[in-house]
Each structure stands twice: as structure tokens, then as C-alpha cells.
Amino acid sequence: MRTRPSTVLLVDDIPTNIKILVEALCNDYRLIVATSGLDAIKAALEKKPDLILLDVMMPGMDGYEVCKRLKARSETADIPIIFVTAMNEEKNETRGLLLGAVDYIVKPVNPVIVKARVQTHIALCTASRELQRHRDELEEIVRERTREPRETQIEITNRLVQAAEYHDHLASRHITRMAHYCVILGRAHGMKENELTLFFHASAMHDIGKLGISDVILHKTGTLTPDEFEEMKRHTLIGADLLYGIDNELMNMAHLIALTHHEKWDGTGFPLGLREEEIPLSGRIAAVCDVFDALSSKRPYKEAWPLDDAKKVIVEQKGIHFDPYVVDLFLDNYVKMEQVYNKVK
């Protein structure tokens, strides 16, 4: 099957220059012509050429501005641009390359050089697309091969969370809100979607260790005694132990969150007394989300606090209990946190 010829957009306001370029390239490429900057942008958007030969000195909108606008749009940003210009000073060439052009051809053009440069960059562009296609195919293969194990892992975590909910009937909505809060802050930090999926399910298991804590302590309506509080603190170690030793991303993240979500930025938390960035980011995010939801939720020993009061505590504990960076993420995304709270009651 014959391959479709590549398309080249020629941009120049002088007919003689266009004629030279057409004669040099017409036997090998499908050609489109534009005689102004605005026409060039319109043609690039509509026709999606494989390469653009762009004159610099044009009335109205020069080639530099055309290049800048094309590179700023996702639809045309990847189209290689070769400047064709009578200017050959180094500073002009540098300016064009900084704007995203791939090459320069100096006027008066030599047809042999034009054909060689166009052929080279078309070949590079084709090879780049082919490489990306192979990458996409490989990524799809990897996704397909890991989909079933990942789904199995998530099913296991869901069952563990259900067990925790049976043990503590108040935990269900706390777990749901907590997981959504963590995803909000994780996305604000820049986590990718696959990481956010892991974070959602891993953070839901942050209190899984409470399965090993007595109901008498979990449901006590009064203040815990020092001994009872020490026993309650053990849920971090119990949870970490339950989740330890299963070598996959989800369980590794869940293990870290269960172990470190009660650590504090100033080093006074438990169970390890970690401080600042010794605490994994997932644990630092979980700490903010856990305290915010704990304060704004009804518990056996207290009524739910108003959201503004819970928010105030998070702000007051910036740099003490909580990572300042995570508190800033929390404040920047507070409206989204509020929406989750109002939806999951």
C-alpha cells in the first residue's frame, strides 16, 4: 500500500519565494500555501501539516509571532517549524530556536538544501510518532497485564476496610471522607491518576490496626486513661504489621500510611517519633486529613466540631503537628474538602 505523502505548509508573503519552494518540493510532498501570519495559523489548525516552512519578515504578524502562537496551542505545538529568512545573524537564529523552531534556512534558498532539510525533519517527525506509538502499545500491554492483580489487591483492601467498619460502625463515613480528602490533596501535589487510585485505597486502611484494639477502648464515652491511650496508640503498629510483607505498591503505601499517620512534623508524634520529611508524604497528607475529619465528626467522646473550627486547628498546627506544605495544599483546596464533607455525612 502506498504511503500518503507528507504535508508541508509554505508561508511567505512574496509569490516569487513561494514559487521557488513549490518547485523544490512539489514532486515529493503535498503542499499548502499561506501568504500571511493569520492565514498560516488557520491553515495549520485546519490541515495539520507535518512540517511548516515559515518566512520571518512578513507584514502584520511576523514569523516569530506565528511560531509563538502555534507552539502555544496543543493542536499545533508538535508541528516542526523551519524558518526561511534573509536574516542570518546568530541572535536571530537563537531567537527562533528558543521559540521552538527546529531549523533555519537562509535566503536566497538553495533547492537542494531545502529538500534535504525538509526530508530530514519529516523523517525525524515520523520516527518520533512511530516511537510514541510503540510506547503507547507497550503501556497498554503493561496496563492489561497488571489490571487483574491490581483489581485483586483493591478487592482485598475493600474487604479489610469492611472488617474495620463492622468493628467500629462510626468508621465507615470517616474512612470514605478520609480517602477522598487524601486524593484531593494528592492531586493538588501533582500525583498521577494511577498514584491517586493507590492513595485512595491505601488511605482507607489507615486505621485498620483498630481491629486489634478492645471495643471497650474504641467506644469509651469518657477520656481515655494513660494506659488506655497507650493501648489505643498501638493501632498504628498493629495496622502496619497487618499490611507488612505483601510486595506491591498498594500494600506498601497502605503500610506506610497506617504506620505514620500519627507522626508529627515536630517529632512528637507516634509510634516512631519521626520528624519533618522523615515522615513519608503519604503519611503527612493522611495526618492532616485524619485530624480534620476526626475533629469535624461525632465520636463516642465528643460532638462534631463546626468545619471552620476544625480548619482553624489545622492552620494553628502548621509547622507543629503538620507539614506546612500540606497545610497550604489543604487551604488551597478547602472548598473541595467542604464539598466532600457535605456529600458524605
N, C-alpha and C positions, 0 to 999 in steps of 0.2 A: 504493500500500500504506500502510495506516495505521500511524503510528509508535507504538511501545509507550510508554505514559505513564511518566514518571519516577517512581521510588520514593522516598518521604520517610519517614524514621524519626522518630516523635514520642516524646520521652522526658520524662515528668513523673509524679510520684507522686500528683498531685491530679487526680481524674477530671474536675472542672469545667474545669480548664485544658486537658486533653486534648480535651474536647468542643468547646471554642472553636476549637482548632486544626483539629480534624477538619472542623468546619462551614466553616471558611475555605478548606480545601484539597481537600476530598473530590471536587469536580467536575473537578479538573484533574490530580490525582496519585494514584498507588497508595500507600496509607498503611499503615504498620506502627506498632504501639504497644508501648512498653515502659514499665513503671512503676517500674523500679529501675535502678541503675547496672549491675549484673551482667547483668540481662536485656537492657539496651541493648547491651552488648558482645557478648553471644551473638547477638542479632538482627543486629548489624552484620556479624559474621563469617559468619553463615549466609545472610543475604538480600542482602548487598552493596548497600545503598541508595545512591541518587545524592546524597542530602543528609540531614543529621541536624539536627533542631531539639531542642536539649538544655537541659533545666532545670538551673540551677546548684545551688539549695538542695534537696537530697534526702537522706533519712536513709541511714545506712550509707556509701555511696560517693557523694560529691557530683559535680556535673557536671565540675568541673576535673579530678578524678582519672579520670573516664571518658574525657575528651578526651585526657589524657596517655597513657592505656593504648592508646587507638585509634591515636594518632599514632605510637606506638612499634612497631606491628605493620605489616609490609609489606602485608598484605592489606587493611588499613583506613586506612592513612596518608593516602591521597589523597582520602578522602571529606570534602567540605566540611562544617564544623560551624558552626551558628549557635546561640549561647547565647540562651536565653529566660529572663530573670531580673527580679526586682523590684529588684535592686541596680543602681544607675546611677552609682555613684561611678567616677571616672576610673581609680583604681587597680585596681578590679575588672575593668573593661573591658580595661585594659592586660594584666592577668594572663592573661585568657582569650586575647587575641590572641597573646601570647608562647607560649602552649601550642599554638597552631596554628589557633584558631578564625578564621573569615573575617568574622564579623559578630556584632552584638548586637541583640536586640530586647527592649525594656523592657516589663515588665508594668505595668498591665493591657494586654494586646495589642490592637492595632487590626487587625481582619481585613484591611483594605485594605493596610496596611503589611506584614503577614505575607505576603500573596500577592505583593506587589511584590518583597520581599526574596528570597523563595524563587525566584520566576521569574528574577530577575537572576542568582543564583548557580547555578541549574540551567543557564541559558544559558551562563554562563562556563565551567562544567564541561564542557558538551557541546562548546563551541568548543575548549577545551583538548584534549579527546580527539581531536577531528577534526584539529587541528593536529598532534598526535603521530602520528596515522595517516598523514598526508601526509608527515611527516618519515621515518617508517619505510619508506614506499613509495619515497621518493627515495633513502634509504640503500641499499635493496635494488637499485635501478636502478644506482647508482654501483658497488656491490659486483659486480653482474653484468657491468658494462662493464669493470671493472678486473681481473676474475678471470683472464681468459685472458692478458693481458700479465704479470700477477704470476706466473702459473704458468710462463710462458716464461722470466721472469727467474730464477726459482728453479731451473729446469732448467739454465740456463746456469751458474749458480753451482755446481750439483752436478757438472757436467762439469769445471769448473775445479778443484774440490776433488779429483775423481778423478785429474786430471792430476798434482796435487801429491802424492797418495798413491802413484802409480806412481813418482814421482821419489824419494820418501822413504817406504819401506814401513813405517817406525815411526810415521808421521804419522797413520795412519788413526784409531786409538783416541784419540790426543791431540786430534784435530780434533773427534771426536764428544763426548768429555768436555767439552772447552773450550766447545762450543756449548751443551751442557746447563747447565754451570756459569753461563754468561752469562745464560741465561734465568732460572735460579733467582734470581740477584741482580737482574736487571731486573724480575722480577715483585715482588720484595721492595721495590724502589724505587717501584713503582706504575705501571710501564709497562702499557699496554693490550695486549690479546691480539694485535691486528694489528701493534703495535710489536715484540712478543716474537717473532712469526714472522719479521719482518725481522731482528731481532737474532740469532736462531738461525742463519740462513743467512749473514748478513754476518760474524759472528764466526768461522764455519767457514773463512772466507777470509783470516784474519789473517796467515797465513804463506805466502800464495800467491806472494809475491816470492821464495821459496826455489827456485822454478823456474829463476831466473836465477843461482843460486849453484852453484858447482862441486861435484860429488859428492865430490871429494877432501876438501873442507872439511866438507860436510854429514856425512860418515860417518867423519871422523877420530876415532880412538880416544883420542888424546892431547890435551893442552892446545893450543888454537889459538895461533899466533904473533900478535904485534900486527898484522901485515899481514893475516893470515887473519881475525882478529877484525874488522878494519875492513871487509874484504870481506863477512863474514857480516852486519854491520850494514846493508849496502846492501839487504838483502831488504825492509826497510820501504819504501824509496824505490821499489824495483822493483815491489813489490806495489801501492803507491799509484798508480804510473804505469800499471800494467796495468788498474786499476779506474777510472781517471780519465776523465771526459768523457762517460760514459753518464748522461744526466739522468733518473734515477729514484731513489726513496727507498732501495731496496735497495743499489744500487751506490754511492750517496753515502755510506751508512753503512759499507759494506764498505771503501770508500776511506779513510775516517777511521780505522777500526779498524786497517787494515793500516799506515797511516802512524804512528799514535800509541800502539800497544800497548806500545812500549818506552820511552815517555816516563815520567819520574818526577815525583812530587809536588814534590820539592825542586828540580827544574830541571836535574838532572844526567843525564837520560836522552838518548836519541837517537831520530830524527835531527835534531830541531829544537830541543832544549833547552827545551821548553815546561815551565811550572810551574803547579802548582795547577789552578785552573779554566780556565786557558788550554787545558788538555787536555780534549777533549770527554768527556762522561760515559761514552759507549760505550767509549772508549779506556781510561778509568780502571778500568772494570769488567773489561775484557778483560785489563788488566795483572795484576790480582790472580788471575784465573782461569788465565791463561797460566803465571805463575810457580808457582802452586800445583800445576798439573798437571805442569809440567816437572820440579819437584823430586820429585814422587811417581811419576815414570815412569822406566823404564830407558832410557838413552841410550847411544850408542856409547862415550862417555867416562865413564860412571858407572852405578852401580846405582840402582834406585828407592829413594828415601828412605821411611821409615815416614810415614804420614799425619800423625801428631802432630808429627813434626819439621818437615814442610812447613808445617803450621799455625803452628808456633812462629815460623818465619821471617816469615810474613805479619804476625803480630802485632808482631814486633820491628821491622818496616819500616813500621809505621803512622806516617804523617806524614813519612816519609823517601822511600821508594820509592812508597808507596801513599797514596791519598786516605783519610784517617781515616774518613770516612763510609762508603766502600765496604768498608773492613775491618770496620766494625761490622755491615754487612749480611752479610758473609761469616761472621762469628762467630755472628750470629743464625740463620743458615741452614746452619750447618756440617753438621748431621746429614743434610740433603738432599744436600749435596755428597758426603758419605761414601757415601750410597746410590748415587749415580751412579758413583762410583769403583768400588765393589764390583760393580756391574752390568756396567760396560763395561771389561773387563780384556783 
